[in-house]
Amino acid sequence: MRQSERRAEKNFKRKEAYKSALKQIKKLVAAKKISEAEKLISEAYKALDKAAKTGVIKPNAAARRKSRLMAWIKKSKTPA
């Protein structure tokens, strides 16, 4: 297997890890299950940091996604 193919596979797995973590949290927040979503935040942060560390996404992109995730959760906590 070519090196580029191996790297592409690893990158895909890292990208899927953070995307699925973010999707899970967004589903829980949409269903008003904030406490359950907060338990998954560390998993999402870990996946984003690993993706940034390995170059799948840029560090600022990871920071931006973490920031927006927390803002979204905070916004959904407050009664409308």
DSSP file with accessible surface (Angstrom, degrees, kcal/mol):
  #  RESIDUE AA STRUCTURE BP1 BP2  ACC     N-H-->O    O-->H-N    N-H-->O    O-->H-N    TCO  KAPPA ALPHA  PHI   PSI    X-CA   Y-CA   Z-CA
    1    1 A M              0   0  141      0, 0.0     2,-0.0     0, 0.0     5,-0.0   0.000 360.0 360.0 360.0 136.9    0.0    0.0    0.0
    2    2 A R     >  -     0   0  175      1,-0.1     4,-2.0     4,-0.0     3,-0.2  -0.356 360.0-122.3 -69.9 150.4    1.3    3.4   -0.9
    3    3 A Q  H  > S+     0   0  105      1,-0.2     4,-2.6     2,-0.2     5,-0.2   0.886 112.5  55.0 -59.7 -39.4    2.2    5.8    1.9
    4    4 A S  H  > S+     0   0   76      1,-0.2     4,-2.4     2,-0.2    -1,-0.2   0.873 106.8  50.9 -64.7 -35.8   -0.2    8.4    0.6
    5    5 A E  H  > S+     0   0  102     -3,-0.2     4,-2.1     2,-0.2    -1,-0.2   0.903 110.1  49.3 -67.9 -40.8   -3.1    5.9    0.8
    6    6 A R  H  X S+     0   0  123     -4,-2.0     4,-2.3     2,-0.2    -2,-0.2   0.924 113.1  47.0 -63.1 -44.2   -2.2    4.9    4.4
    7    7 A R  H  X S+     0   0  147     -4,-2.6     4,-2.8     1,-0.2    -2,-0.2   0.903 110.2  52.4 -65.2 -40.3   -2.0    8.6    5.4
    8    8 A A  H  X S+     0   0   56     -4,-2.4     4,-2.4    -5,-0.2    -1,-0.2   0.899 109.5  50.5 -62.3 -39.5   -5.3    9.3    3.7
    9    9 A E  H  X S+     0   0   94     -4,-2.1     4,-2.1     2,-0.2    -2,-0.2   0.926 112.0  46.5 -64.5 -44.7   -6.9    6.4    5.6
   10   10 A K  H  X S+     0   0  152     -4,-2.3     4,-2.3     1,-0.2    -2,-0.2   0.917 112.6  50.2 -62.7 -44.4   -5.6    7.7    8.9
   11   11 A N  H  X S+     0   0   68     -4,-2.8     4,-2.5     1,-0.2    -1,-0.2   0.901 109.0  52.2 -61.6 -40.2   -6.7   11.2    8.1
   12   12 A F  H  X S+     0   0  126     -4,-2.4     4,-2.8     1,-0.2    -1,-0.2   0.917 109.2  49.4 -62.3 -43.1  -10.2   10.0    7.2
   13   13 A K  H  X S+     0   0  131     -4,-2.1     4,-2.0     2,-0.2    -1,-0.2   0.907 111.9  48.1 -63.7 -42.2  -10.5    8.1   10.5
   14   14 A R  H  X S+     0   0   90     -4,-2.3     4,-1.9     2,-0.2     5,-0.2   0.919 113.1  48.2 -63.5 -42.9   -9.4   11.2   12.5
   15   15 A K  H  X S+     0   0   85     -4,-2.5     4,-2.4     1,-0.2    -2,-0.2   0.919 111.4  49.4 -65.5 -43.0  -11.9   13.4   10.6
   16   16 A E  H  X S+     0   0   89     -4,-2.8     4,-2.7     1,-0.2     5,-0.3   0.870 106.9  58.1 -62.3 -37.3  -14.7   10.9   11.1
   17   17 A A  H  X S+     0   0   45     -4,-2.0     4,-1.8    -5,-0.2    -2,-0.2   0.943 112.1  37.5 -61.3 -48.9  -13.9   10.7   14.9
   18   18 A Y  H  X S+     0   0    3     -4,-1.9     4,-2.3    29,-0.3    -1,-0.2   0.889 116.5  52.7 -74.9 -33.6  -14.4   14.4   15.5
   19   19 A K  H  X S+     0   0   87     -4,-2.4     4,-2.4    -5,-0.2    -2,-0.2   0.926 111.0  46.2 -66.3 -42.2  -17.3   14.8   13.1
   20   20 A S  H  X S+     0   0   54     -4,-2.7     4,-2.4     2,-0.2    -1,-0.2   0.893 111.5  52.4 -68.3 -36.0  -19.2   11.9   14.7
   21   21 A A  H  X S+     0   0    2     -4,-1.8     4,-2.0    -5,-0.3    -2,-0.2   0.930 111.6  46.2 -63.7 -43.5  -18.5   13.3   18.2
   22   22 A L  H  X S+     0   0   22     -4,-2.3     4,-2.6     1,-0.2    -2,-0.2   0.903 111.7  51.8 -66.1 -39.1  -19.8   16.7   17.2
   23   23 A K  H  X S+     0   0  138     -4,-2.4     4,-2.4     2,-0.2    -2,-0.2   0.909 108.5  51.2 -63.6 -42.6  -22.9   15.2   15.5
   24   24 A Q  H  X S+     0   0   91     -4,-2.4     4,-2.2     2,-0.2    -1,-0.2   0.930 112.0  46.5 -60.0 -46.1  -23.7   13.2   18.7
   25   25 A I  H  X S+     0   0    0     -4,-2.0     4,-2.6     1,-0.2     5,-0.2   0.926 111.7  50.6 -63.9 -44.1  -23.5   16.3   20.8
   26   26 A K  H  X S+     0   0  109     -4,-2.6     4,-2.4     1,-0.2    -1,-0.2   0.887 109.6  51.3 -63.9 -37.4  -25.6   18.4   18.4
   27   27 A K  H  X S+     0   0  161     -4,-2.4     4,-1.7     2,-0.2    -1,-0.2   0.924 111.5  47.3 -63.4 -43.9  -28.3   15.6   18.4
   28   28 A L  H  <>S+     0   0   31     -4,-2.2     5,-3.2     2,-0.2    -2,-0.2   0.904 112.5  48.8 -65.3 -40.6  -28.4   15.6   22.2
   29   29 A V  H ><5S+     0   0    4     -4,-2.6     3,-1.8     1,-0.2    -1,-0.2   0.914 109.5  52.2 -65.9 -40.9  -28.6   19.3   22.4
   30   30 A A  H 3<5S+     0   0   76     -4,-2.4    -1,-0.2     1,-0.3    -2,-0.2   0.847 109.1  50.6 -63.5 -30.7  -31.4   19.4   19.8
   31   31 A A  T 3<5S-     0   0   57     -4,-1.7    -1,-0.3    -5,-0.2    -2,-0.2   0.274 119.1-114.1 -88.6   9.4  -33.2   16.9   21.9
   32   32 A K  T < 5S+     0   0  159     -3,-1.8     2,-0.7     1,-0.2    -3,-0.2   0.778  75.3 134.7  63.7  29.8  -32.7   19.1   25.0
   33   33 A K     >< +     0   0  100     -5,-3.2     4,-1.9     1,-0.2    -1,-0.2  -0.554  18.4 156.5-104.2  67.6  -30.5   16.5   26.7
   34   34 A I  H  >  +     0   0   28     -2,-0.7     4,-2.5     1,-0.2    -1,-0.2   0.880  65.6  54.7 -64.9 -42.2  -27.8   19.0   27.8
   35   35 A S  H  > S+     0   0   75      1,-0.2     4,-1.1     2,-0.2    -1,-0.2   0.896 110.3  47.2 -63.4 -37.6  -26.3   17.0   30.6
   36   36 A E  H  > S+     0   0   90      1,-0.2     4,-0.8     2,-0.2    -1,-0.2   0.884 111.0  52.2 -69.1 -37.1  -25.7   14.0   28.4
   37   37 A A  H >< S+     0   0    0     -4,-1.9     3,-0.9     1,-0.2     4,-0.5   0.893 104.6  56.2 -65.2 -38.7  -24.2   16.3   25.8
   38   38 A E  H >< S+     0   0   73     -4,-2.5     3,-0.7     1,-0.3     4,-0.5   0.809 100.5  58.9 -65.3 -27.9  -21.8   17.8   28.3
   39   39 A K  H 3< S+     0   0  159     -4,-1.1     4,-0.3     1,-0.2     3,-0.3   0.793 105.5  49.8 -69.6 -26.4  -20.5   14.4   29.2
   40   40 A L  T <X S+     0   0   39     -3,-0.9     4,-2.1    -4,-0.8    -1,-0.2   0.492  85.1  90.2 -90.3  -4.0  -19.4   14.0   25.5
   41   41 A I  H <> S+     0   0   23     -3,-0.7     4,-2.9    -4,-0.5     5,-0.2   0.919  84.5  52.5 -60.6 -42.8  -17.6   17.3   25.3
   42   42 A S  H  > S+     0   0   87     -4,-0.5     4,-2.4    -3,-0.3    -1,-0.2   0.886 108.3  51.8 -63.7 -34.9  -14.3   15.8   26.5
   43   43 A E  H  > S+     0   0   93     -4,-0.3     4,-2.3     2,-0.2    -1,-0.2   0.920 111.6  46.4 -64.8 -43.1  -14.5   13.2   23.8
   44   44 A A  H  X S+     0   0    0     -4,-2.1     4,-2.6     2,-0.2    -2,-0.2   0.917 112.4  50.2 -65.9 -42.8  -15.1   15.8   21.1
   45   45 A Y  H  X S+     0   0   71     -4,-2.9     4,-2.8     2,-0.2     5,-0.2   0.914 110.7  50.2 -60.8 -43.5  -12.3   18.0   22.4
   46   46 A K  H  X S+     0   0  128     -4,-2.4     4,-2.4    -5,-0.2    -2,-0.2   0.932 111.8  47.1 -61.7 -45.3   -9.9   15.0   22.4
   47   47 A A  H  X S+     0   0   15     -4,-2.3     4,-2.2     1,-0.2   -29,-0.3   0.909 113.7  47.9 -64.9 -41.9  -10.9   14.1   18.8
   48   48 A L  H  X S+     0   0    0     -4,-2.6     4,-2.3     2,-0.2    -2,-0.2   0.914 112.0  49.4 -65.4 -42.0  -10.5   17.7   17.6
   49   49 A D  H  X S+     0   0   75     -4,-2.8     4,-2.6     1,-0.2    -2,-0.2   0.898 111.4  48.8 -65.5 -39.4   -7.1   18.1   19.3
   50   50 A K  H  X S+     0   0   87     -4,-2.4     4,-2.1    -5,-0.2     6,-0.2   0.897 110.7  50.8 -66.7 -39.3   -5.8   14.9   17.8
   51   51 A A  H  <>S+     0   0    0     -4,-2.2     5,-2.2    -5,-0.2     6,-1.1   0.907 113.6  45.2 -63.9 -39.9   -7.0   15.9   14.4
   52   52 A A  H ><5S+     0   0   17     -4,-2.3     3,-0.8     4,-0.2    -2,-0.2   0.903 111.4  52.8 -69.6 -40.4   -5.2   19.3   14.8
   53   53 A K  H 3<5S+     0   0  180     -4,-2.6    -2,-0.2     1,-0.2    -1,-0.2   0.877 112.0  44.4 -63.9 -38.3   -2.1   17.6   16.2
   54   54 A T  T 3<5S-     0   0   65     -4,-2.1    -1,-0.2    -5,-0.2    -2,-0.2   0.440 117.3-109.8 -89.5  -1.0   -1.7   15.2   13.2
   55   55 A G  T < 5S+     0   0   61     -3,-0.8    -3,-0.2    -4,-0.4    -4,-0.1   0.613  82.3 124.3  88.3  11.1   -2.5   17.9   10.6
   56   56 A V  S   <S+     0   0   27     -5,-2.2     2,-0.3    -6,-0.2    -4,-0.2   0.918  88.3   7.8 -68.9 -43.2   -5.9   16.7    9.5
   57   57 A I  S    S-     0   0   18     -6,-1.1    -2,-0.3    -9,-0.2    -1,-0.2  -0.920  94.5 -96.7-129.2 161.8   -7.3   20.2   10.4
   58   58 A K     >  -     0   0  165     -2,-0.3     4,-2.1     1,-0.1     3,-0.4  -0.444  32.4-116.1 -77.7 151.8   -5.5   23.3   11.3
   59   59 A P  H  > S+     0   0   88      0, 0.0     4,-2.4     0, 0.0     5,-0.2   0.873 115.8  51.2 -55.7 -39.4   -5.1   24.2   15.0
   60   60 A N  H  > S+     0   0  133      1,-0.2     4,-2.5     2,-0.2     5,-0.2   0.854 107.1  54.1 -68.6 -32.0   -7.2   27.4   14.7
   61   61 A A  H  > S+     0   0   15     -3,-0.4     4,-2.3     2,-0.2    -1,-0.2   0.908 109.2  48.2 -66.2 -40.2   -9.9   25.4   13.0
   62   62 A A  H  X S+     0   0    2     -4,-2.1     4,-2.4     2,-0.2    -2,-0.2   0.931 112.3  48.8 -64.5 -44.2  -10.0   23.0   15.9
   63   63 A A  H  X S+     0   0   50     -4,-2.4     4,-2.5     1,-0.2    -2,-0.2   0.909 110.8  51.1 -62.5 -41.2  -10.1   25.9   18.4
   64   64 A R  H  X S+     0   0  107     -4,-2.5     4,-2.7     1,-0.2     5,-0.2   0.922 110.3  48.5 -63.6 -42.8  -12.9   27.5   16.4
   65   65 A R  H  X S+     0   0   82     -4,-2.3     4,-2.2     2,-0.2    -1,-0.2   0.901 111.8  49.2 -66.5 -38.6  -15.0   24.4   16.4
   66   66 A K  H  X S+     0   0   38     -4,-2.4     4,-2.3     2,-0.2    -1,-0.2   0.926 112.2  49.1 -64.7 -42.2  -14.5   23.9   20.1
   67   67 A S  H  X S+     0   0   78     -4,-2.5     4,-2.4     1,-0.2    -2,-0.2   0.927 112.5  46.3 -63.5 -45.7  -15.5   27.5   20.8
   68   68 A R  H  X S+     0   0  162     -4,-2.7     4,-2.3     2,-0.2    -1,-0.2   0.864 110.3  54.6 -66.5 -35.5  -18.6   27.3   18.6
   69   69 A L  H  X S+     0   0    6     -4,-2.2     4,-2.3    -5,-0.2    -2,-0.2   0.948 110.9  44.4 -62.2 -47.1  -19.6   24.0   20.2
   70   70 A M  H  X S+     0   0   69     -4,-2.3     4,-2.8     1,-0.2     5,-0.2   0.894 112.5  52.0 -66.9 -38.0  -19.4   25.5   23.7
   71   71 A A  H  X S+     0   0   58     -4,-2.4     4,-2.5     2,-0.2    -1,-0.2   0.906 109.8  50.2 -63.7 -39.7  -21.3   28.6   22.6
   72   72 A W  H  X S+     0   0   97     -4,-2.3     4,-2.0     2,-0.2    -2,-0.2   0.915 112.6  45.8 -65.6 -42.4  -24.0   26.4   21.1
   73   73 A I  H  X S+     0   0    1     -4,-2.3     4,-1.3     2,-0.2    -2,-0.2   0.928 113.6  49.4 -66.9 -43.0  -24.4   24.4   24.3
   74   74 A K  H  X S+     0   0  154     -4,-2.8     4,-1.2     1,-0.2     3,-0.3   0.910 110.6  50.8 -62.0 -41.6  -24.4   27.5   26.5
   75   75 A K  H  < S+     0   0  156     -4,-2.5    -1,-0.2     1,-0.2     3,-0.2   0.893 109.5  49.8 -63.5 -40.2  -27.0   29.1   24.3
   76   76 A S  H  < S+     0   0   31     -4,-2.0    -1,-0.2     1,-0.2    -2,-0.2   0.723 103.7  61.8 -74.7 -19.2  -29.3   26.0   24.5
   77   77 A K  H  < S+     0   0  117     -4,-1.3    -1,-0.2    -3,-0.3    -2,-0.2   0.874  87.6  82.2 -70.7 -39.2  -28.9   26.0   28.3
   78   78 A T  S  < S-     0   0   86     -4,-1.2     2,-0.1    -3,-0.2     0, 0.0  -0.466  93.1-109.4 -70.9 136.1  -30.5   29.4   28.7
   79   79 A P              0   0  129      0, 0.0    -1,-0.1     0, 0.0    -2,-0.1  -0.416 360.0 360.0 -67.5 138.5  -34.3   29.3   28.7
   80   80 A A              0   0  149     -2,-0.1    -4,-0.0    -4,-0.1     0, 0.0  -0.514 360.0 360.0 -89.2 360.0  -35.7   30.9   25.6
